[in-house]
Amino acid sequence: MGKKLLLLSLFCSAPATAVMLSFLFSFYSPIGTGTVGGMQSFLLGALFLTVIPTMTILYFYRKGIIDIELSERRLRTPFYAVGMMSQMMAAIVFYSIHDSIMFVTSMAYAIVTVLMMFINLKWKISAHASGVAGPVTAIYAVYGSQTLPLYLLLLPIFALRLKLKAHNIWQLIGGTLLATIVTYVVYSMML
């Protein structure tokens, strides 16, 4: 895999898009961030939704146990579990500080992650497609229909993952549909 494609793939990973979404919702939330300011909300979101899951992956990558992309389906489950636990911790923290938008965001991430973890036991679903579709759906749920063109970001993700032979089209569609549906339902019910 070329270094440029790998870097692009890492930039489009679920933890990378989570930190971007945390930034957007922490500093530009139409409903505020509860009892904390935008910076505290962002740092908590970055820690629980990006840093903890990423550091876990980097630790095992440096040990030579996994590749940085978690290409091997059977090795993904423990990393999904760590991500889900970190996302649930985020939900508890955000709930306790009345940061509603980040609480709902953390819940959506946790539910999508646990479903992906179970699906992954039998089938390799695309975390990259999910990692873009979920945040785009969250943005749509919060800011409305003017954000619908953001779904076009999935096209280069699909092209990249297909070019890398990391997924087939059905795995990409599966990740997209799962994250889109679950995120939309969670935001509709909880925000």
C-alpha positions as CSV (number, residue, x, y, z in Angstrom):
1,M,0.0,0.0,0.0
2,G,1.4,3.4,-1.0
3,K,2.2,5.8,1.9
4,K,0.0,8.5,0.5
5,L,-3.0,6.1,0.2
6,L,-2.3,4.9,3.8
7,L,-2.1,8.4,5.2
8,L,-5.3,9.3,3.4
9,S,-7.0,6.2,4.7
10,L,-5.9,7.0,8.3
11,F,-7.2,10.6,7.9
12,C,-10.6,9.1,6.9
13,S,-10.7,6.6,9.7
14,A,-13.5,6.6,12.4
15,P,-11.2,8.0,15.1
16,A,-10.1,10.8,12.8
17,T,-13.6,11.8,11.8
18,A,-14.7,11.5,15.5
19,V,-12.3,14.3,16.5
20,M,-13.5,16.4,13.7
21,L,-17.1,15.9,14.8
22,S,-16.2,16.6,18.4
23,F,-14.6,19.9,17.3
24,L,-17.7,20.9,15.3
25,F,-20.2,20.1,18.0
26,S,-18.1,21.4,20.9
27,F,-17.5,24.8,19.3
28,Y,-20.5,25.3,17.1
29,S,-23.3,23.5,18.9
30,P,-26.7,25.1,18.4
31,I,-27.7,23.9,21.9
32,G,-24.5,24.6,23.8
33,T,-22.2,22.2,25.8
34,G,-23.8,22.0,29.2
35,T,-21.8,23.1,32.2
36,V,-18.5,23.1,30.4
37,G,-17.1,25.3,27.7
38,G,-16.3,24.4,24.1
39,M,-12.7,23.6,24.8
40,Q,-13.4,21.2,27.6
41,S,-16.2,19.5,25.6
42,F,-13.8,19.1,22.7
43,L,-10.9,17.7,24.8
44,L,-13.2,15.2,26.4
45,G,-14.6,14.2,23.0
46,A,-11.1,13.9,21.6
47,L,-9.9,11.8,24.5
48,F,-12.8,9.3,24.6
49,L,-13.7,9.1,20.9
50,T,-10.3,9.4,19.3
51,V,-7.2,9.2,21.6
52,I,-8.1,6.1,23.7
53,P,-9.2,4.0,20.7
54,T,-6.2,5.2,18.6
55,M,-3.6,4.6,21.3
56,T,-4.9,1.1,21.8
57,I,-4.5,0.4,18.1
58,L,-1.0,2.1,18.0
59,Y,0.2,0.0,21.0
60,F,-0.6,-3.3,19.3
61,Y,0.6,-2.1,15.9
62,R,4.0,-1.2,17.5
63,K,4.1,-4.7,19.1
64,G,3.7,-6.1,15.5
65,I,0.4,-7.9,16.4
66,I,-1.8,-5.9,14.0
67,D,-1.4,-3.7,10.9
68,I,-2.3,-0.1,11.4
69,E,-5.5,-0.6,9.3
70,L,-6.8,-3.6,11.3
71,S,-7.1,-5.4,7.9
72,E,-7.6,-8.8,9.5
73,R,-11.3,-9.2,10.4
74,R,-10.8,-11.7,13.2
75,L,-8.4,-9.3,15.0
76,R,-10.8,-6.3,15.0
77,T,-13.2,-7.5,17.8
78,P,-11.1,-6.4,20.8
79,F,-10.5,-3.0,19.3
80,Y,-14.2,-2.5,18.7
81,A,-14.8,-3.5,22.4
82,V,-12.2,-0.9,23.6
83,G,-13.8,1.8,21.4
84,M,-17.3,0.9,22.6
85,M,-16.2,1.1,26.3
86,S,-14.5,4.4,25.7
87,Q,-17.5,5.7,23.9
88,M,-19.8,4.6,26.8
89,M,-17.4,6.3,29.3
90,A,-17.8,9.5,27.2
91,A,-21.5,9.2,27.3
92,I,-21.5,8.9,31.1
93,V,-19.2,11.9,31.4
94,F,-21.1,14.0,28.9
95,Y,-24.4,13.1,30.6
96,S,-23.1,14.1,34.0
97,I,-22.0,17.6,32.7
98,H,-25.2,18.1,30.7
99,D,-23.4,18.3,27.4
100,S,-26.4,16.9,25.5
101,I,-25.0,17.1,22.0
102,M,-21.8,15.2,22.9
103,F,-23.8,12.7,25.1
104,V,-26.0,11.8,22.1
105,T,-22.9,11.7,19.8
106,S,-21.2,9.3,22.2
107,M,-24.3,7.1,22.4
108,A,-24.6,6.9,18.6
109,Y,-20.9,6.0,18.4
110,A,-21.3,3.3,21.1
111,I,-24.4,1.7,19.5
112,V,-22.9,1.7,16.0
113,T,-19.6,0.3,17.4
114,V,-21.3,-2.6,19.3
115,L,-23.3,-3.5,16.3
116,M,-20.3,-3.4,14.0
117,M,-18.4,-5.6,16.6
118,F,-21.0,-8.3,16.4
119,I,-21.4,-8.1,12.6
120,N,-17.6,-8.3,12.3
121,L,-17.6,-11.7,14.0
122,K,-19.0,-13.1,10.7
123,W,-18.5,-10.4,8.1
124,K,-16.0,-7.6,7.5
125,I,-18.0,-4.4,7.6
126,S,-16.4,-1.1,6.7
127,A,-15.5,1.0,9.7
128,H,-14.2,3.7,7.3
129,A,-17.6,4.0,5.5
130,S,-19.3,4.0,8.9
131,G,-16.8,6.5,10.3
132,V,-17.9,9.0,7.6
133,A,-21.6,8.2,7.3
134,G,-22.2,8.4,11.0
135,P,-20.8,11.8,11.5
136,V,-22.4,13.2,8.3
137,T,-25.7,11.9,9.6
138,A,-25.1,13.5,13.0
139,I,-24.4,16.8,11.2
140,Y,-27.5,16.4,9.2
141,A,-29.6,15.7,12.3
142,V,-28.2,18.8,14.1
143,Y,-27.9,21.3,11.2
144,G,-30.5,20.2,8.7
145,S,-30.9,19.5,5.0
146,Q,-28.3,22.1,3.9
147,T,-25.7,19.6,5.0
148,L,-26.9,16.8,2.8
149,P,-24.1,17.4,0.2
150,L,-21.7,16.1,2.8
151,Y,-22.8,12.6,2.0
152,L,-20.8,13.0,-1.2
153,L,-17.7,12.6,1.0
154,L,-18.5,8.9,0.9
155,L,-17.6,8.7,-2.8
156,P,-13.9,9.2,-2.3
157,I,-14.0,6.9,0.8
158,F,-15.6,4.1,-1.3
159,A,-13.0,4.7,-4.1
160,L,-10.1,4.7,-1.7
161,R,-11.1,1.6,0.1
162,L,-11.9,-0.3,-3.1
163,K,-8.5,0.8,-4.6
164,L,-6.7,-0.5,-1.5
165,K,-8.7,-3.7,-1.8
166,A,-9.6,-3.2,1.8
167,H,-13.3,-3.8,1.2
168,N,-15.8,-4.9,-1.4
169,I,-18.7,-2.7,-2.3
170,W,-21.2,-4.6,-0.1
171,Q,-18.9,-4.1,3.0
172,L,-18.8,-0.3,2.2
173,I,-22.6,-0.1,1.7
174,G,-23.1,-2.1,4.9
175,G,-21.0,0.3,7.0
176,T,-22.7,3.3,5.4
177,L,-26.2,2.0,6.0
178,L,-25.6,0.8,9.5
179,A,-24.1,4.1,10.7
180,T,-26.6,6.2,8.8
181,I,-29.7,4.4,10.2
182,V,-28.5,4.0,13.7
183,T,-27.2,7.6,14.0
184,Y,-30.4,9.0,12.6
185,V,-32.5,7.0,15.0
186,V,-30.4,7.9,18.0
187,Y,-30.3,11.6,17.2
188,S,-34.1,11.6,16.4
189,M,-34.9,9.9,19.7
190,M,-32.4,11.5,22.1
191,L,-31.7,15.1,20.9
